[in-house]
Amino acid sequence: MTLSNVDLTNCEREPIHILGSIQSYGYLLAILPDTYTIVHASDNMADLLDISADQLLGQSLGSILAKTDLSVNALVELLNVGRRSGSWDSMNPHQFVINEKAWNLIIHQHNGLIILEWEPIGDHNPLRNQQLIAQALTEVQASRTLADLLQNTAQRVKKIIGFDRVMVYRFESDWHGHVIAEAKEPHLEPYLGLHYPASDIPRQARELYKVNLVRLIADATSTPSRILSQPGWPEDHPLDLTHSVLRAVSPIHIEYLKNMGVQASMSISLLYRGELWGLISCHNTVPRFVDYPARQAAKFVSQLLSTALEFRKDEEDQSNLLLYRQHGQYIHEQLLIDENVVQALTKRSHTILDLTKATGAALLFNNHIYRLGKTPSEVDIRALADWLKASDTETFLETSQLAALYPPSEEFRDIGAGLLAIVLSKELNEYVFWFKSEQIQQVTWAGNPDKPLTVGENGQGRISPRKSFEAWTQTVRNTSEPWSEAEVSTVIKLREDVLQVITKQANEIRVLNQRLQLAYDELDAFSYTVSHDLRTPLSSIRCYSEILLEEYGQDFPPDAHVLFQKVIDSTERMRALIRHILYYSRMGRTELNTEPIDMRHLLEGIREEILVTAKDRSLTIDIGDTPPITADETMAIQLFTNLLSNSAKYTRLSPEAIIHVTGKQTDGEVIYSVEDNGIGFDMKQAGKMFDLFKRLENARSFEGSGVGLAIVKRIINRHQGKIWYHSEPNRGTTFYVSLPIATTS
C-alpha cells in the first residue's frame, strides 16, 4: 500500500456538527419558530412522551403535547418569552415534570430552528456548588503562581463534577496539547507533563470548542439515538447540532476514548482573547452524567481561570512592550542625531539587540554585515538574506522554527533556530535579523503521536486513534522560544524609523532606477486615464436606471425594482472605488502646498461628519492634545479622514465604540495616534497592510475597497513622514503618524 491511497485527513474532514444523532441520555425536538411545527425528533422520544418520533414529525408542538402530561401552556409561554427576548441562555435550564419524573429543558435557536433538549436532573447540590465557586474565586485572587492557579482549578472542577481525572490541557503553537495540571484518583496513572498530538483534537473540533464551552459525553459505550426528519425535509440540510448539549460523539473519538479506557468525558474550554488557549479535560472510567447546573458551575470556574490568564498575560505583555518601546525610542533618537544607520543601530549605548529577547542580531547594510551577540557566520547570514530576497516576504518575517522554512539553517540551529527579520530593501539585500537559540526539549507523548494505519474491508487505508497511551519520549530540535507580539510590534516600528532616515539619504546620494520610475509613472497615468474614462458610462448607467424607475417603475414587477436598485447601488460603489483610485493616482503628481494646520479644527470637522453617519450606534470620538502640523491641508484631511473612518468602521461590532485621537510634539516631529477598541488584527499577518487592494482576513466581512490605507501611506511618504501601528485581535488598534515639523515638497 502506498501513501497516496491512505486517507490522512479522515479526522479533519469528519462533519462532527451534523452527525445525525444525539447521546442516549437525552431527547430532542426541533421546531419552526413561527408555527412550532416539529420538523426533527430524536428516535427515542417515545421513551419520554409515549409518542413515537414518526407521530411527532409534521405536527404542531401544542397539539401533540396536549396528549401528554407535559404542561403545554407553560412550554409555549416559555418559547414565546424566549423568542421575544432573543435570549435563551438566561432561561436555561427550565424544569418540567413528565410522567412523574423531573427533567431539565435546554433551549437554543440556530439556523432558523428552535431546538429543545431534555436531559435528566442530577443529584446536584446548588449550595455546595456555590460554595465551591466562591472558593475558586478566592483561589484565583490568592494564587501567586500560574501553576498554583491551574492546579487549584483542576481540583475544584473535580469536586464539582466528581470525575476520576481532571486535567488542564494547554495548546502549543502547533496545536499539540500539553497537560500542565492534574487532579486524579490515587490509583490512576499520572498524565501530568504528557503531550498529545494536534491530531487528537482536529481543527473542526477546536472550532466547536470556541462555540460550546462545555461538552459532556456521559456514556461512550451507549448507542446514540438517531434524529428523524419530517418527510420531504431536504437531505442536504441535516440538523446542525453546533450548539446542542446532546450532540452525539464522533465514532473516531469513541474509538479514541475506548482505547484510553474512558467511558465518560467532559471538556471545558479555556479562552484567551477569544481564541482557544486550552481545555479542562475530564475523564471517568465508568459512565457518569453531570447535569446542566453542575456543568455551568464548572464552566464558571473555567471562565474565572480564563479571565485570570488574560489578566496575567496582558500584564506581562504590556510590561515587555513598554520596555522594548523605550529601547526603540532611544535608538530612534540615535538615528536622528547620527543620520548614520550603522552607527545608530550597532555602535551606540542602545543597539538592536536590546529590542527583543534575541541572543544575537545582524544588520545587512550597504553590502556589509554588522553582527551583535551570538549569530551565524557571515557566509550563513548572506545565504539567509539571499533566500529571504527570493521569498515573498515584503516587510517582516518571524518564525521559531527556521529550519522548517529554510533547511540549511539546521547547520546553525544552536544559535539561530528562531528568526525575526525586517526588510529594509530587498533590491539592495538590506535587512535586520534577530536570532534566538535552539531550545532542545525532551517531549513525553501519551503514546506514539504518529497515528497507526488500518485497512478497511474495501482495502482503503485510514488513520485511526492509537491504541497505546504509554509514555513515548521524543527529542524536539530546531525550535526556539516563540517571538512575542511586543517583539514584533517593536521591530516594525524600528523599520519605519530606519526607512525614514534611508529615504532622506536616498534623496541626496542614491540614484533611482529610471526605468522603474518611468513604469510607475506610466502606471499612475494609466490608472488616472482608465478611471476617468469609466466615470462617464457609469454615470449614464445610473442616470438611465433612475429615469426608468421614476418614469416606468409603476409598471415593473417587484423583482425588477430590486434589480434596478442593485444596479444603482453597484454603480455607486464603483464610482466610489474610481474616486479612490483617481485620488491615489494623483498623489504621485499633485504638488504639495504645505502650511500650518489647526488640527483641532480639522479633527472636529472630521468627527462631526463621521458621527452624522453613525447615529444608529454608540460611538465616541475623543480628541486629546492637538499640536499643529505643517502639511498640505487637502491631503491632511484625507489622511485623518481615512484613519478615523477605518476606526469607526472596525468598531461597529463593539457595544460601546471609542476612538481616541491625540498628538504630541517632539524636537523634530509631531506624532499623532488614532486608537480604537475595534476588531484589531494579528501583527504577524499585517505585512502588506498598506498595499493597494490588500485587506486583512478578519476585515473581509466589512465594506471597503482596500485603497484607503494605500492613500494614507502615499500621503505620509509625500510629506517625508512615517506611519506604524500596534494591534491585537479583538483588543483594538492604534495607528501612529509622524510628520516632520518643517515639511518640504
N, C-alpha and C positions, 0 to 999 in steps of 0.2 A: 504493500500500500504506500502511495506517495502522499506528500504533504498537500498536494493540490486537491485531493478528494477527502480531506479531513475538514470537518466543519469546526473552525476555530472560534466562531462567534455565536454559537447557539445560546450562550448565556446572555450576551449583549443584545441579541435580537428577540429574546422572549418577551411577548406582549403581556407583562405581568399585571397591567391595569385592566385588561379585558379578558381574563381567564375564563369567564362564563360560569363561575360558581362561587359559593361562599363557604366559610367554615361551618361545620355542622352544629355548633352550639347555638347559633342564632338563626333568625328568619328575616327575609327581606321582601319588600314590595316597592315597586317604582311606579309613580302615578303622574299623570299630566297635571300641571299646575292649575289650569282653568276649570277642568271638569272633574278632577280627581278620579279619572278613569285609570284602572290598573292595567299597565302595559307590560310589566315584568314581575315575576314572582318566583321565589325560590321553591324548589320542588318539595321541600319539607314543610310547607305551610300547613298541610293537613294536620301535622302534629301539634300545631299551635291553635288553629281555629276550627279543626274538624271539617275543613272545606279544602278540597284539593286545589292545587295551583291552576289546573286547567279550568276549573269552575270560576276562579277569581279573575282570570285574564279577560279583558274587554269589559268588565263590569264596573259600575260606579262604586267607589270605596264605601260610601254611606249605605247604599242599598245592600251590598253583600255582607258588610259587617253587622248590619241590623239583625242578621240571623244568628249572631254570636252573643256572648255575654260581655263583649268589649263595649265600653262606653263610647258609642259612636259620636254623640254630640260633643263630648269632651275632646275627642280626637280631631273632629272637624274644626272646632273652635281653635284648637292649638295650631292647626295648619293655617287657618285664616290669620291668626295673630302673627305667625312666622312670616307669611307672605307680605303682610302689611309692613312689618318692621324690617324685612330683608335680612334679619339676623337670626340664625338658627342656633349658633353656638351657645348663646346666652340662655337658651331654653333647655339645652340638653343636660342631663337626661330627664325624661318625663316618665313617671311610674304609672303603669297600667296593670290592672288585675285581669287575667284571662284564665278561665277555668280554675278559679280559686288559687292561682299562682301569680305572684308579682313579677313583673318584667320591666326592664328599663327600655324605653324607646329613644333612639337617637335618630335625628332627622338632619338631612342636609339637601341642598339643591345644587344640581350640576348638569350642564349640557341640556337645559330645558326640561329636566325631570326633577320631581321631589322624591327622594329616596328615604324610606322608612326602614329602620333596622331594630329588631327586638333582640335583646340578649338577657340572660338571667341576672338577677340581683344577688350579689355575693354576700358573704358574711363579713362585710366590712364594718369598721368602727369609725364613724366620722370624727368623733372626738379624738381618738388615737391618731388618725391621720393629720388632724390639725396640730396636735402636739408635735408630731414628727416634722411637719413643715416649719413650725416655729423654731424647733431645734436646728433644722437645716439652715434657716435664715441666720441664726446666731453663729453657726459654724462658718458660714460664708464671710461674716464680718470678722470672726476671730482668727480664722486660719492664716497663719503667717506665710506659708509657702503654698505654691500651686499644688505640689504633691500631697500635702495635708488636705487641701480642699477637695481634690479629686477622690482621695481615699475615704474621707468622711462622707462624700456624696454617694459613693458606691455602697457603703454600709447603711446609709439612710434609706436608699431605694430598696435595698434587700429587706429591711424591716417592713417597709410599706407593702411590698408585693409578695414576700415570702418565698422567693425563688432560691434554688440551691446555690447559684453562682450569679454575681453581678460584676460586670467588667466595664471600665471606662476605656474606650477604644478610640484612639486618635488617628485621623487620616494624615499621611505624609504627602509630600508634594506630588508623588506619582500615584496617589490614591491607595497605596497599600496601607494596611492598618497595623497599629502598634498598641498592645494592651499596656496601659500606664497606671492602672489602679484596679484592684480586685477585692471583692468580699465574697467568701465562699464557705461552704460547709467543710469541716476539718478533714473528712475522708476523701475529698476530691483533690485531684492533681492540680497544682497551681498553673495558671496560664499567664501570670504576670510576667511582662517582658517579652512575650512571644509576638511575632509578626505574622500577619495574614496577607496573602497576595491580593492585589486590587481586584482580581477576577472573582474573589469570594463575594464581593458586593459590586455587581456590574453597574455601568453608568445609569441605566434607566431606573434601577433600584435606588441609587443615590439621589436621583431627581425626585423620586417619590418621598424619600425621607425628608426633603425640604418642604413638602406639602403636608404630609401626615407625620406629625412629630412623635406620635406614639403608635406602635404596631405590635399587636398581640397575636401569637399563634398558640392557641390553648391546647391543642392536641394534634401533633404532627402525624399521628397514626390513624386519625379518623378519616372517614370518607367524606369528601366535600359534597355539598348539595348543589345540584345544577340550577341555573337560572333559566326559567322558561319565558318565552316572549309571546305577546299577543299575536295571533295568526295574522299574517300579512306584514309583520314588522320587518323592515329591511335587514337582510342578513349582514350587509356591510356596515351596519350601525349597532354593534353589540353594546350592551350596557357598560358604561365607563365607570369602574369602581375606584377611581383615583382617590376619592375622599371617603371611601367606605371603611367602617371599622371591622366589617366581617369579611373583607376581600379574602378569597381563597389563596392558598400558598402555591407558588410555582413548584412543579414536580421536581425540577432540578434542585431547588432549595430544600424540598422534603428529603431528597436523597442525601443532601449535604448534612442535614440535621440527624438523619438516621445514622450516617457514618460517624458522627460525633457522639452518638449515644444520647441525644437530646430529644425529648418528646414534647416540650413546651418551651417557647422562647418569647421574649418581649424586647423591643428596641425602642429607645427614646433618643431623639435627635438632639445634638448639641450644635448650635449655630453660632457663627462669629461673623458679624456684619452681613447677615443674610445668607451666608454660604455655610455648607456643611463642614464643621470642624471635626466632629467625631460622633460617636454613639455611646449611649449607655446600653450595653448588650447583656441581656439576662437569659440564663439557661436553667431548665429544670429537667431532671432525669425521668420524671413521670408527668402525665398531663396535668396542667394546672390552669384554672380560669381566674383571671383578675378582672373584677367588674369595673365599670366605667368610672365611678368616683375614685377608686384606688389608682386607676391609670392616670386620672387627671392630677391626683396628688403627686404621683411620681413625675409627671410632666412638669408640674410647678417647680419641683426641686431641681429638675434639669434646666429649667429656664433661669432659676437663680444662679446656677452654675454658669450658664451661657453669659449672663449679664456680668458675673464676676470675671470671667475670662476676657470679655470685651474690655472691661474697665482696666484690668491689669495690663493687657496687651497694649491698649491705647496709651496708657501712662508711660510704658516703656518706649513705644514708638515715638511719642511726642518728645520725650527726653532726648532720644537719639537724633531726631530730626533737628531739634534746636541746636544740639552740639555740632552736627555736620554743617548746618547753615551758618553757624558762627565762623567755622573754619573757612567756609566758602566765601563769606564776606571779607575775611582777611585777605584771601587770595585775590578777590576782585579788586580790593584796594591796591594790592601789589601790582596788578595788571595796569591799573590807571596811572600809577606812579612810574612804572618802568616802561610801559608800552613795549615790553620785551617778553614774549610769551615764554620762552625757555627759562629766563631768569625768574619770572614771577611764579612759575609753576614748580620749579625744581630746585632753585638755589636760595630761596629766602627762608625766613623762620617758619613759615607755614607752607606746606607743599601739598601736592595732590594726594600724597599718601595719608594725609590727615582727614580726607573727606569720607572715607569708608573704613570698614574693618579689614581691608585687604592687607596681606602681608608683603605685597610688592606692587609697584606701579611702573609704567613706562610711557614716555612721551615720544612719539614719532613726529618730527617736525623738521622741515627744510632738509630732508634726506639724512637726518641724523637721529640717533636713538639715545635717549637720556633715561637711565634706569635708577629706581629707588627701591630699597628693601630687597626682598628675595624675589628674583624674576628669572624667567628662562633666558637663554643666551641670546645675543643679538641676532644670530642666524635664525633661531627659532622664532623670535619676535617678528623678523622680516617675513618669514614664511607665513606666520599667522596673519600679518597685515595683508599679504597677497591674497590669502584665502578670503579674508573679510571683504576685500575690494571686489572679488568675483561674486560675492553673495548679494542678496537683495537687501541687506542692512543699509538703511539710509541715515539714521540718526544715532541709534544706540543698540547694543546687544547685551543681554545678561543671561548667564547660564551657570548653574552649579555643577553641570556635567559636560564640560567642554569636549571631552573625548567622544561623547555621543554625537556631537556635531562635527568635530574636527579630529578624526582618529589619530593623526600624528602627534597631537598634544599628550598622548599617553606617555610619551618619552619624558615629559617634564611634569607629570601629574603630581609629584611630591610637592611642587611649589606653584603649580598652575592648573589645578583641577577645575577651578571656577574662574570665569572671566566676566568682567564688566567693562564694556568698551563704548566710547563715544567717537563719532565720526566728525573730524574737523574738515577734511577734504578727501573724498575718495579719489578724485582725479590726481591729487598730489600724494596720495597714500599717507595722509596725516591723521593720526589717531592718538587717543589717550587710552591706555589699557590699565586695568587693575586686576590683580591676581589673588586668588585665595588658595591656600594649600589643601592638599588632599586630607580627608578625614576617613581613615580606614575603619570600617565598622565590622564587627562580628554580629551579624543579624541571625537571631534564632527564630526560625519559622515554625509555625504549628503544622508540621508535615512538609513534605517537598512541595514548594509553591508551583511547580510545573504540573498542571493537571494531567491525569492519565488519559490515554486514548482507549476508547472502547468501540467495538464494531457492532452495529445493529444487525437485525435479521436481513435487511436489504443490502448489507455489505458497506453501508455508509459509515465512515468514521465520525465520531463526535467526541468532544471533550467533556468529561464527567467530573463531578466532585471527587476529590481524593478520599481514599478510604482510611488512611492513617494520619493521625494528628500528633504523632510522636515528634519531639523536638528535632529539628533539622537545621544545622548551623551552616551559614554561608558567609564568606568574606566579601564585603561590598567595597569596591575600589572606584577610583576615578570620580569621586564625588567630594564636593567642598560644602562648607556651610552656605546656606542659601543667602542671596542678596536681598536685603530688606527694601521696602518701598521708600524708606527715608534715604537709603543709599542711592537708589535710582533717581529719586527726585533731585538730590543734591548734585549729582554729576550732570544731569540735564541742564540745570541752572548754570553750572560751570561751562558747559558747551556754549551757551548763549553769550556768556561773558567773554570767552576766548574769541568767538566768531566776531564779536563787536570790534575787538582790537584788530583782528586779522583783516576785517573789512576796511577799517580805517587805513591800515598799512597798504592794503591792496590798491587803494585809490592813488597811492603815491609811488609804489615800487613794483607792482605786478602788472604785466601786460595781459590784457584779456584776450581770449581766443576770439578773433574777429569773425571767423566763420560761424561759431556757435552763437555769438551775439546777433549776427545777421539772421540766423534761423529763428531766434527768439523774437526779433523784431517782425519778421515775416509772419510768424505765428500770431503775434498780437494783432497785426494788421488784418490777417485773415479772419480772426475771431471777431474783430470790430465790423468788418465788411459783411460777413455772413449774418451776424446778429442784427445789424442794421437793416439788411435786406429782408430778413424774416419778419420784421415788425409789421410791414405793410400788409402782407397777406393774412397775418394773424388778426390784425385789426379788422380787415374785411370779413373774415370768418365770424368774428364776434359780432360785428355790426349787422351782418345779414341774418345771423341767428336770432339776434334780439328783435330785428324787424319782423321776421317770420313769426316769432312768438307773440309779438304785440298785435300784428295785423290779422294773423290767421290762427292764433293759438286756440280760440274758442272752438275751432273745428277739429283740433287734434285730439286723439285719444290720450289718456293719462300717461301711457308709456312713452309717447312721443314727447310730451312735456319734459319728462325725466331725462330723456336722451338729449334734447336740446339744452337743458340746463347743464348736463355733463359736458357738452361741447363748449358752452360759455365758460364754465369753471376751468376746464382744461386749457383753453386759450389764455385765461387769466394767469394760470400757473406758469404757462410757457412764457408769457410776456414778462412775468417777474424774473424768471430764470435768465431771459435775454438781457433784462436790465442789469442783473448782477454780472453777467459775462461782459457786457459793454463797459460797466464800471471797472471791472478787473482789467480789461484790455487797455483802458485809458490810463490806468495807474502808471504804466511804463512811459507814457508820453506827456502827461499833464505836468506843467511847470508848477513848482511849489511857490505859494505866496504866503510865506511864514509871517506870523505876527503874534504878539502876546494874546492869550485867550483866557477869558474869565471862566474858569472851569465850573464854578458853582452855577453860574447862569446856564452854561451848556448842559451840565448834568441834570439840572432841574427841568429843563425843557425836554430832554430825552425821557426822564422819569414820568412827566405828565403824559407824553404820548403813549408810553407803554401801559400805564395804569388805566388809560381810557379803554384800551382793548382787553383789559383783564378785570373788568367789573364783576365777572361771574365767579371769582375765586379770591382767596385770601393771599394777597401779595404785598409785601412791604419792601420798599427800596430805600435803604438808609444811606444818606450821604454824609461822610465824615469830613476830614480836612480836605481842602481843595486848593492847593498851591497852583498858581498859573503855569501854563506850559507855553512854549513857543513852537507853533506848528501852523500848517495850512488849515484854516478853520473848517473848510468843507470836508477835508479828509479826517480831521479830528472828530467831527460829528459822526461821520460814517464809522470810524474806528470804535467809538464808545457805544454807538447805537447797536452795532453788531454784537459787542461783548455783553451789553445789558440785555438785549433781546434774546441772546442764547441762554443767559442765566434764567430769564423769565420762562423761556420755553422748557428748559430741562428741570425746572422746579414745579412743573404743572402737577406732578403726582404728589407733591408734598402738601399735607393738610394746611400748614402754616408756612408758606414760602417766604424766605427772607433773602434779600440781596444787600450786601454792604459794599459801598464804594468809598475808598479813601485814598489820599495821596500824601506823600512826604517828599521834601526837597533835601538833597544832599549837596555836597560841594559841586559836583559836576553834572547832576542829573535830577530829574523829577520822576518818581516811581508811583504809579497808581496800581491799586489792586481791586479786582472785582470778585467778591466772594459770594457763593450761594450754597444753599443746603439741598441741592438737587440730586440727580441720579448718580453723578460722578462717573468715573471710569477708571480702568486699570492702567496705571502708569506704564506697565510693561507692554501695553498694546497701543500706545499713543505715538508711535514713531513717525507716522505720516499725518499727524494732526492738521498741519497747515497746507497739505497738498490739495490741489484743485479737484473737486468732486469726490474727495475721500471722506467717509463718515465712519465713526466707530460702531462696533457691532451693537452695543446697547442703545444707540441713538437712532437706529433704523426705523423704529416704530413712531418717531416724531417727524413731523413735516419739516422738510428742509432740502436744500439743493447741494450742499457741500461746497458752496462758494464763499460763504461769509468769512470764515477764518482765513481762507486764502487771501481775501481782500485785506483783512486785518494785518496779516504778515507782510503783504506788499507795501501797505501804508507805513508800517514800522520800518521796513528796510529803506524806503524813500527818505525817512527822517533820521536815518542812521541810529535808530534806537534798537531795542531788543524786547522780546516777549518770551515769557516762560510760564510754567503752570505747575500746580500741585493738586492731585485729586486722589480720592479713594472711592471705590464702588459703594454706592448708597450712603456716602458721607459728604457729598458736595465737592465743589471745585473752586479753586482760586486761580485767576489769571493775573499775572503781573506784567505791566507795561512800563518800560523805562524810555524816556526821551531826554536827549542832551539839553542842557539849559540854553545853549546857543546852537540852533539848528540852521544849517545852510542847505541850499538846494543843490 
